[in-house]
Amino acid sequence: MVCQNPKNPQPVIPQPREIHWAATAAETVSTTGPSAGKPCEAGVSGITISDAAYERLRRLLDSRPSREEGLRVAVQGGGCAGMAYKLTWDAAPRDKDRIFARGEVRVFVDPKSYLFLVGSMIDYEEELLQSGFKITNPRARATCGCGESFSV
């Protein structure tokens, strides 16, 4: 990707982005697939749930009708960078889903989305004007300004 600055016709080549991983006091474990029973490693394998995301998801899970529900993380086409993250609650995992668990919090990911999310970390940020979940994805080569979409 090469950006053109209208005031300076020289192309600007984006620099590799530096990834900052959130704190995790406990491991997120893969419960399905070839790495079942093994801990996930941020930036390398599975999907990791940060401490802040775990606390927020645990509180949200307390208000859900069933403790068996989980957060579904998916990737779909769209957004200003080409692909967008989609987060929803799901009553149970589907066939072939990859499941990641930290305590009672579970994350479900379909096989196609997992290809784009391997090594990602789910974090939760609370700021003065906004709060929400953030996905740090080592596979993303570019992201939009709002952080809700990316390209690979």
Backbone as a chain_set.jsonl record, in Angstrom:
{"seq": "MVCQNPKNPQPVIPQPREIHWAATAAETVSTTGPSAGKPCEAGVSGITISDAAYERLRRLLDSRPSREEGLRVAVQGGGCAGMAYKLTWDAAPRDKDRIFARGEVRVFVDPKSYLFLVGSMIDYEEELLQSGFKITNPRARATCGCGESFSV", "coords": {"N": [[0.84, -1.16, 0.0], [0.661, 2.121, -0.911], [0.675, 5.459, -0.034], [-0.442, 8.597, -1.229], [0.448, 11.896, -0.77], [-1.279, 14.83, -1.199], [-0.029, 17.363, -1.178], [2.6, 16.8, -1.422], [4.06, 15.177, -3.922], [5.6, 12.897, -3.715], [5.636, 9.405, -3.072], [4.405, 7.97, -0.05], [5.479, 5.494, 1.954], [3.941, 3.243, 4.076], [5.056, 2.576, 7.406], [6.087, -0.433, 9.104], [3.767, -1.568, 11.51], [3.811, -1.23, 15.058], [3.079, -3.572, 17.504], [1.2, -3.599, 20.442], [0.697, -5.591, 23.118], [-1.895, -6.467, 25.332], [-2.186, -6.921, 28.929], [-2.137, -10.179, 30.417], [-3.096, -12.178, 32.962], [-3.867, -14.741, 33.304], [-4.067, -17.809, 31.428], [-5.433, -18.199, 28.137], [-7.107, -20.865, 26.746], [-7.129, -23.209, 24.093], [-9.892, -25.133, 23.232], [-10.7, -26.835, 21.291], [-9.906, -28.401, 18.111], [-6.611, -28.882, 16.534], [-4.87, -27.915, 18.476], [-6.017, -28.383, 20.933], [-6.466, -28.032, 24.397], [-4.101, -26.744, 24.796], [-2.318, -23.769, 25.758], [-3.001, -20.471, 24.442], [-0.994, -18.243, 22.531], [-0.337, -14.914, 22.39], [-0.147, -13.257, 19.323], [0.873, -15.455, 18.068], [-0.502, -18.053, 18.278], [-3.855, -19.397, 18.364], [-6.557, -17.581, 19.994], [-6.323, -14.957, 22.158], [-7.526, -13.805, 25.303], [-7.571, -10.794, 26.877], [-6.893, -9.442, 30.209], [-8.618, -7.256, 30.823], [-10.657, -7.599, 28.878], [-11.571, -10.11, 29.612], [-12.67, -9.605, 32.192], [-14.747, -7.801, 31.518], [-16.28, -9.357, 29.701], [-17.022, -11.438, 31.397], [-18.686, -10.11, 33.226], [-20.707, -9.31, 31.44], [-21.602, -11.799, 30.617], [-22.808, -12.696, 32.946], [-25.245, -11.404, 32.847], [-26.543, -12.632, 30.792], [-28.952, -14.982, 29.375], [-28.131, -17.663, 29.502], [-25.414, -19.457, 30.883], [-23.902, -20.871, 29.167], [-23.47, -19.538, 26.878], [-21.439, -17.785, 24.444], [-18.921, -15.534, 23.168], [-19.057, -14.727, 19.85], [-16.693, -14.341, 17.41], [-16.099, -12.977, 14.338], [-15.016, -12.57, 10.93], [-15.772, -10.468, 8.288], [-16.435, -9.405, 4.927], [-16.045, -5.968, 4.095], [-16.289, -2.658, 5.546], [-14.041, 0.152, 5.87], [-11.435, -0.608, 5.333], [-11.521, -3.006, 4.036], [-11.976, -5.569, 5.29], [-14.007, -6.548, 8.046], [-14.461, -6.76, 11.605], [-16.727, -8.762, 13.45], [-18.679, -8.976, 16.26], [-20.673, -10.949, 18.27], [-23.169, -12.362, 20.488], [-23.539, -15.826, 21.046], [-25.541, -18.71, 21.414], [-24.461, -21.266, 21.571], [-21.561, -23.16, 20.514], [-20.928, -23.773, 17.005], [-20.831, -26.547, 14.662], [-17.535, -27.439, 13.794], [-16.459, -25.068, 14.757], [-13.798, -23.19, 16.241], [-12.927, -23.119, 19.593], [-12.199, -21.044, 22.301], [-11.176, -20.607, 25.609], [-11.26, -18.866, 28.69], [-11.356, -19.174, 31.946], [-14.752, -19.036, 32.754], [-15.497, -17.788, 30.456], [-16.092, -17.998, 27.035], [-14.979, -18.068, 23.627], [-16.088, -18.197, 20.357], [-15.139, -19.168, 17.105], [-15.524, -19.292, 13.66], [-14.22, -21.571, 11.115], [-13.3, -20.253, 8.711], [-13.055, -17.518, 9.432], [-11.157, -17.845, 11.409], [-8.774, -18.241, 10.064], [-7.975, -15.64, 9.468], [-7.654, -14.593, 11.964], [-5.802, -15.868, 13.594], [-3.628, -15.861, 16.318], [-4.53, -13.471, 17.332], [-5.561, -10.977, 19.776], [-8.137, -10.332, 22.057], [-9.211, -7.433, 23.5], [-10.326, -5.051, 25.97], [-11.224, -1.722, 26.129], [-11.67, 1.168, 28.058], [-12.508, 4.385, 27.868], [-12.726, 7.98, 28.289], [-14.615, 9.089, 26.411], [-15.445, 6.906, 24.947], [-15.954, 3.359, 24.878], [-15.105, -0.071, 24.479], [-14.661, -3.263, 22.792], [-11.544, -4.342, 21.515], [-9.643, -5.61, 18.894], [-6.536, -6.931, 18.556], [-4.663, -7.708, 15.946], [-2.227, -9.673, 14.589], [-1.989, -10.355, 11.933], [-3.085, -8.383, 10.409], [-2.359, -6.001, 8.016], [-2.939, -3.404, 7.49], [-5.028, -0.993, 9.059], [-8.167, 0.673, 9.617], [-8.92, 4.031, 10.698], [-10.704, 3.885, 12.873], [-10.347, 1.358, 13.821], [-12.0, -0.799, 13.439], [-11.987, -2.168, 11.106], [-9.899, -3.941, 8.736], [-7.067, -4.868, 6.646], [-5.435, -7.54, 4.922]], "CA": [[0.0, 0.0, 0.0], [1.42, 3.366, -1.0], [-0.199, 6.625, 0.124], [-0.003, 9.809, -1.901], [0.132, 13.132, -0.076], [-1.549, 15.784, -2.28], [0.899, 18.492, -1.142], [3.92, 16.279, -1.733], [3.794, 14.082, -4.856], [6.405, 11.709, -3.423], [4.852, 8.386, -2.369], [4.717, 7.713, 1.348], [5.321, 4.069, 2.202], [3.656, 3.059, 5.489], [6.028, 1.829, 8.193], [5.466, -1.566, 9.803], [3.167, -1.11, 12.755], [4.27, -1.858, 16.279], [1.94, -4.149, 18.205], [1.253, -3.564, 21.9], [-0.175, -6.636, 23.646], [-2.463, -6.175, 26.653], [-1.784, -7.835, 30.002], [-2.923, -11.379, 30.689], [-2.634, -12.842, 34.179], [-4.202, -16.163, 33.174], [-3.993, -18.282, 30.045], [-6.581, -18.569, 27.332], [-6.809, -22.211, 26.266], [-7.902, -23.725, 22.978], [-10.589, -26.344, 23.68], [-10.996, -27.666, 20.119], [-8.921, -28.338, 17.038], [-5.338, -29.563, 16.736], [-4.157, -27.418, 19.662], [-6.92, -28.507, 22.08], [-5.817, -28.187, 25.693], [-2.865, -25.96, 24.856], [-2.528, -22.33, 25.926], [-2.824, -19.616, 23.272], [0.088, -17.279, 22.674], [-0.648, -13.695, 21.628], [0.699, -13.024, 18.164], [1.371, -16.706, 17.493], [-1.48, -19.132, 18.141], [-5.155, -19.246, 18.99], [-7.071, -16.24, 20.261], [-6.076, -14.672, 23.564], [-8.447, -12.865, 25.941], [-6.826, -9.981, 27.846], [-7.506, -9.315, 31.533], [-9.736, -6.31, 30.746], [-11.725, -8.222, 28.1], [-12.118, -11.2, 30.427], [-13.524, -9.034, 33.241], [-15.947, -7.246, 30.895], [-17.081, -10.467, 29.169], [-17.572, -12.179, 32.539], [-19.831, -9.328, 33.716], [-21.767, -9.392, 30.435], [-22.111, -13.17, 30.651], [-23.685, -12.793, 34.116], [-26.571, -10.885, 32.5], [-27.082, -13.416, 29.672], [-29.897, -16.011, 29.833], [-27.476, -18.949, 29.726], [-23.969, -19.404, 31.124], [-23.267, -21.632, 28.089], [-23.263, -18.661, 25.731], [-20.078, -17.344, 24.22], [-18.735, -14.438, 22.229], [-18.676, -15.157, 18.497], [-15.846, -13.379, 16.712], [-16.07, -13.34, 12.924], [-14.47, -11.612, 9.976], [-16.622, -10.392, 7.101], [-16.039, -8.38, 3.974], [-16.662, -4.67, 4.327], [-15.499, -1.697, 6.302], [-13.247, 1.027, 5.004], [-10.142, -1.21, 5.01], [-11.715, -4.231, 3.26], [-12.548, -6.631, 6.108], [-14.478, -5.996, 9.315], [-14.7, -7.685, 12.707], [-18.11, -8.821, 13.897], [-18.781, -9.589, 17.577], [-22.049, -11.208, 18.669], [-23.341, -13.459, 21.439], [-24.087, -17.036, 20.435], [-26.005, -19.624, 22.459], [-23.581, -22.44, 21.643], [-20.684, -23.236, 19.338], [-21.406, -24.515, 15.836], [-19.905, -27.581, 14.207], [-16.259, -26.997, 13.23], [-15.957, -23.85, 15.397], [-12.676, -23.222, 17.179], [-13.395, -22.564, 20.853], [-11.132, -20.604, 23.191], [-11.783, -20.358, 26.915], [-10.515, -18.357, 29.831], [-12.36, -19.304, 32.993], [-16.076, -19.368, 32.212], [-15.704, -17.03, 29.216], [-15.723, -18.733, 25.826], [-14.999, -17.354, 22.358], [-16.32, -19.102, 19.224], [-14.653, -18.627, 15.831], [-15.712, -20.218, 12.544], [-12.932, -21.892, 10.486], [-12.871, -19.261, 7.718], [-12.608, -16.339, 10.176], [-9.964, -18.191, 12.183], [-7.599, -18.051, 9.209], [-7.588, -14.236, 9.541], [-7.553, -14.174, 13.36], [-4.798, -16.633, 14.346], [-2.686, -15.051, 17.08], [-5.141, -12.216, 17.764], [-5.936, -10.784, 21.171], [-9.327, -9.532, 22.31], [-8.983, -6.557, 24.642], [-11.421, -4.123, 26.231], [-10.716, -0.415, 26.534], [-12.677, 2.097, 28.553], [-11.963, 5.743, 27.854], [-13.681, 9.013, 28.667], [-15.685, 9.279, 25.436], [-15.867, 5.666, 24.308], [-15.439, 2.106, 25.418], [-15.462, -1.185, 23.62], [-13.685, -4.325, 22.561], [-10.535, -4.05, 20.502], [-8.934, -6.817, 18.468], [-5.172, -6.721, 18.078], [-4.493, -8.795, 14.991], [-0.898, -9.617, 13.992], [-2.087, -10.604, 10.494], [-3.564, -7.169, 9.745], [-1.288, -5.175, 7.449], [-3.41, -2.026, 7.594], [-6.318, -0.857, 9.735], [-8.771, 1.993, 9.443], [-8.734, 4.905, 11.852], [-11.543, 3.499, 14.007], [-9.881, 0.051, 14.307], [-13.026, -1.82, 13.268], [-11.756, -2.929, 9.882], [-8.475, -4.172, 8.463], [-6.747, -5.579, 5.416], [-4.325, -8.479, 5.092]], "C": [[0.892, 1.232, 0.0], [0.434, 4.522, -0.935], [0.396, 7.803, -0.617], [-0.452, 11.005, -1.074], [-0.094, 14.184, -1.15], [-0.589, 16.971, -2.309], [2.316, 18.074, -1.515], [3.732, 15.071, -2.648], [4.629, 12.826, -4.614], [5.558, 10.675, -2.685], [5.35, 8.218, -0.935], [4.445, 6.24, 1.603], [5.091, 3.877, 3.695], [4.726, 2.21, 6.172], [5.334, 0.64, 8.857], [4.932, -1.088, 11.157], [3.695, -1.9, 13.939], [3.04, -2.343, 17.038], [2.191, -4.104, 19.705], [0.236, -4.567, 22.426], [-0.628, -6.264, 25.041], [-2.028, -7.245, 27.656], [-2.719, -9.039, 30.109], [-2.321, -12.093, 31.894], [-2.906, -14.338, 34.114], [-4.209, -16.532, 31.694], [-5.366, -18.454, 29.427], [-6.201, -19.903, 26.698], [-7.709, -22.56, 25.098], [-8.579, -25.008, 23.455], [-10.969, -27.256, 22.522], [-9.857, -27.556, 19.117], [-7.615, -29.017, 17.396], [-4.579, -29.112, 17.978], [-5.02, -27.493, 20.926], [-6.128, -28.778, 23.36], [-4.548, -27.385, 25.857], [-3.174, -24.48, 25.044], [-2.269, -21.575, 24.621], [-1.713, -18.617, 23.565], [-0.195, -16.088, 21.775], [0.364, -13.49, 20.518], [1.133, -14.289, 17.455], [0.262, -17.722, 17.245], [-2.792, -18.8, 18.847], [-5.648, -17.818, 19.056], [-6.958, -16.037, 21.762], [-7.08, -13.638, 24.063], [-7.664, -12.108, 27.009], [-7.573, -9.935, 29.182], [-8.739, -8.41, 31.482], [-10.915, -6.911, 29.992], [-12.376, -9.346, 28.903], [-13.08, -10.657, 31.482], [-14.826, -8.498, 32.656], [-16.847, -8.354, 30.366], [-17.729, -11.269, 30.298], [-18.784, -11.441, 33.106], [-20.997, -9.386, 32.728], [-22.405, -10.783, 30.435], [-23.059, -13.372, 31.832], [-25.099, -12.322, 33.802], [-27.22, -11.654, 31.343], [-28.011, -14.5, 30.204], [-29.231, -17.352, 30.17], [-25.975, -18.748, 29.926], [-23.203, -20.174, 30.041], [-22.974, -20.766, 26.869], [-21.797, -18.269, 25.619], [-20.049, -16.192, 23.236], [-18.294, -15.013, 20.889], [-17.895, -14.021, 17.861], [-15.744, -13.852, 15.266], [-15.43, -12.216, 12.12], [-15.382, -11.649, 8.761], [-16.112, -9.294, 6.187], [-16.753, -7.076, 4.277], [-15.76, -3.775, 5.148], [-14.607, -0.915, 5.362], [-11.89, 0.434, 4.645], [-10.284, -2.549, 4.281], [-12.34, -5.377, 4.023], [-12.923, -6.033, 7.46], [-14.665, -7.108, 10.339], [-16.178, -7.636, 13.066], [-18.136, -9.592, 15.206], [-20.249, -9.721, 17.936], [-22.057, -12.274, 19.754], [-23.946, -14.633, 20.695], [-24.419, -18.016, 21.549], [-25.07, -20.82, 22.649], [-22.665, -22.435, 20.429], [-21.35, -24.039, 18.221], [-20.401, -25.605, 15.503], [-18.693, -26.927, 13.555], [-15.736, -25.678, 13.806], [-14.692, -24.152, 16.18], [-13.183, -22.531, 18.432], [-12.194, -22.252, 21.733], [-11.773, -20.198, 24.507], [-10.771, -19.793, 27.894], [-11.526, -18.308, 30.967], [-13.673, -19.718, 32.369], [-16.39, -18.643, 30.913], [-15.211, -17.856, 28.029], [-15.86, -17.845, 24.593], [-15.12, -18.398, 21.255], [-15.855, -18.423, 17.94], [-14.86, -19.675, 14.743], [-14.375, -20.436, 11.83], [-12.415, -20.838, 9.5], [-12.339, -18.001, 8.424], [-11.309, -16.617, 10.921], [-8.689, -17.997, 11.37], [-7.067, -16.621, 9.282], [-7.282, -13.773, 10.969], [-6.488, -14.9, 14.178], [-3.813, -15.69, 15.028], [-3.26, -13.75, 17.62], [-5.427, -12.192, 19.258], [-7.179, -9.908, 21.233], [-9.061, -8.733, 23.584], [-10.223, -5.691, 24.818], [-10.825, -2.829, 26.746], [-11.87, 0.466, 26.962], [-12.022, 3.46, 28.669], [-13.075, 6.731, 28.159], [-14.87, 9.094, 27.707], [-16.163, 7.999, 24.765], [-15.292, 4.462, 25.044], [-15.867, 0.994, 24.483], [-14.339, -2.183, 23.482], [-12.771, -3.932, 21.403], [-9.85, -5.369, 20.161], [-7.572, -6.401, 17.936], [-4.829, -7.933, 17.236], [-3.114, -8.699, 14.323], [-0.906, -9.833, 12.479], [-2.531, -9.365, 9.72], [-2.377, -6.335, 9.276], [-1.644, -3.697, 7.509], [-4.75, -2.037, 8.301], [-6.862, 0.527, 9.443], [-8.568, 2.781, 10.729], [-9.53, 4.471, 13.077], [-11.144, 2.131, 14.563], [-10.893, -1.059, 14.126], [-12.876, -2.601, 11.969], [-10.27, -2.978, 9.581], [-8.316, -4.791, 7.091], [-5.554, -6.479, 5.693], [-3.45, -8.491, 3.865]], "O": [[1.786, 1.354, 0.838], [-0.533, 4.561, -1.695], [1.614, 7.983, -0.628], [-1.627, 11.103, -0.718], [0.807, 14.426, -1.952], [-0.358, 17.535, -3.378], [3.137, 18.914, -1.884], [3.28, 14.026, -2.18], [4.39, 11.796, -5.245], [4.831, 11.033, -1.759], [6.545, 8.31, -0.654], [3.308, 5.786, 1.481], [5.922, 4.285, 4.506], [5.237, 1.251, 5.593], [4.137, 0.694, 9.139], [5.578, -0.302, 11.851], [3.989, -3.09, 13.829], [2.071, -1.601, 17.195], [3.249, -4.512, 20.184], [-0.964, -4.406, 22.2], [0.172, -5.793, 25.849], [-1.566, -8.322, 27.28], [-3.929, -8.925, 29.915], [-1.18, -12.553, 31.85], [-2.243, -15.118, 34.798], [-4.34, -15.67, 30.825], [-6.332, -18.807, 30.103], [-5.098, -20.052, 26.174], [-8.9, -22.25, 25.104], [-7.919, -25.88, 24.021], [-11.506, -28.341, 22.745], [-8.961, -26.724, 19.26], [-7.513, -29.658, 18.442], [-3.731, -29.848, 18.483], [-4.785, -26.753, 21.882], [-5.245, -29.636, 23.396], [-3.975, -27.347, 26.946], [-4.186, -23.99, 24.542], [-1.438, -21.977, 23.807], [-1.52, -18.202, 24.707], [-0.283, -16.224, 20.554], [1.574, -13.541, 20.741], [1.698, -14.224, 16.363], [0.102, -18.2, 16.123], [-2.824, -18.023, 19.802], [-5.222, -16.958, 18.286], [-7.444, -16.854, 22.545], [-7.442, -12.711, 23.339], [-7.149, -12.717, 27.947], [-8.733, -10.337, 29.272], [-9.785, -8.754, 32.032], [-12.06, -6.753, 30.417], [-13.596, -9.51, 28.872], [-14.179, -11.184, 31.65], [-15.895, -8.712, 33.227], [-18.062, -8.301, 30.56], [-18.863, -11.726, 30.162], [-19.794, -12.065, 33.43], [-22.152, -9.5, 33.141], [-23.618, -10.914, 30.27], [-24.015, -14.141, 31.729], [-26.056, -12.788, 34.421], [-28.348, -11.342, 30.96], [-27.883, -14.904, 31.359], [-29.717, -18.088, 31.028], [-25.346, -17.96, 29.219], [-21.973, -20.127, 30.01], [-22.307, -21.209, 25.934], [-21.022, -18.402, 26.567], [-21.037, -15.914, 22.556], [-17.277, -15.702, 20.806], [-18.37, -12.888, 17.781], [-15.35, -14.989, 15.003], [-15.322, -11.077, 12.574], [-15.726, -12.72, 8.262], [-15.437, -8.365, 6.631], [-17.92, -7.072, 4.668], [-14.604, -4.107, 5.409], [-14.44, -1.278, 4.198], [-11.242, 0.933, 3.725], [-9.277, -3.169, 3.94], [-13.164, -6.101, 3.464], [-12.25, -5.132, 7.96], [-14.984, -8.245, 9.992], [-16.805, -6.579, 12.991], [-17.673, -10.73, 15.267], [-20.991, -8.739, 17.913], [-21.08, -13.004, 19.925], [-24.778, -14.447, 19.807], [-23.668, -18.141, 22.517], [-24.912, -21.32, 23.762], [-22.958, -21.781, 19.429], [-22.221, -24.873, 18.47], [-19.271, -25.597, 15.991], [-18.841, -25.944, 12.829], [-14.677, -25.209, 13.389], [-14.536, -25.247, 16.72], [-13.803, -21.471, 18.347], [-11.291, -23.073, 21.894], [-12.8, -19.519, 24.517], [-9.604, -20.183, 27.923], [-12.447, -17.491, 30.95], [-13.717, -20.638, 31.552], [-17.45, -18.864, 30.327], [-14.081, -18.344, 28.014], [-16.739, -16.985, 24.524], [-14.357, -19.363, 21.216], [-16.14, -17.248, 17.713], [-14.423, -20.817, 14.888], [-13.487, -19.589, 11.92], [-11.215, -20.565, 9.463], [-11.288, -17.481, 8.05], [-10.461, -15.735, 11.05], [-7.647, -17.634, 11.916], [-5.861, -16.4, 9.173], [-6.719, -12.697, 11.168], [-6.292, -14.573, 15.349], [-3.233, -14.819, 14.38], [-2.556, -13.0, 18.296], [-5.522, -13.23, 19.913], [-7.269, -8.882, 20.559], [-8.725, -9.302, 24.622], [-11.065, -5.607, 23.924], [-10.022, -2.83, 27.678], [-12.915, 0.505, 26.312], [-11.102, 3.662, 29.462], [-14.239, 6.347, 28.274], [-16.015, 9.161, 28.152], [-17.186, 8.008, 24.08], [-14.278, 4.554, 25.735], [-16.872, 1.109, 23.781], [-13.23, -1.985, 23.978], [-13.188, -3.278, 20.448], [-9.519, -6.151, 21.053], [-7.469, -5.62, 16.99], [-4.717, -9.047, 17.747], [-2.854, -7.755, 13.576], [0.08, -9.521, 11.811], [-2.37, -9.307, 8.501], [-1.493, -6.005, 10.067], [-0.763, -2.839, 7.571], [-5.523, -2.985, 8.16], [-6.122, 1.436, 9.07], [-8.094, 2.242, 11.728], [-9.078, 4.669, 14.205], [-11.56, 1.776, 15.666], [-10.673, -2.168, 14.614], [-13.572, -3.595, 11.761], [-9.486, -2.177, 10.091], [-9.291, -5.189, 6.454], [-4.758, -6.21, 6.592], [-2.46, -9.222, 3.819]]}, "num_chains": 1, "name": "protein.A"}
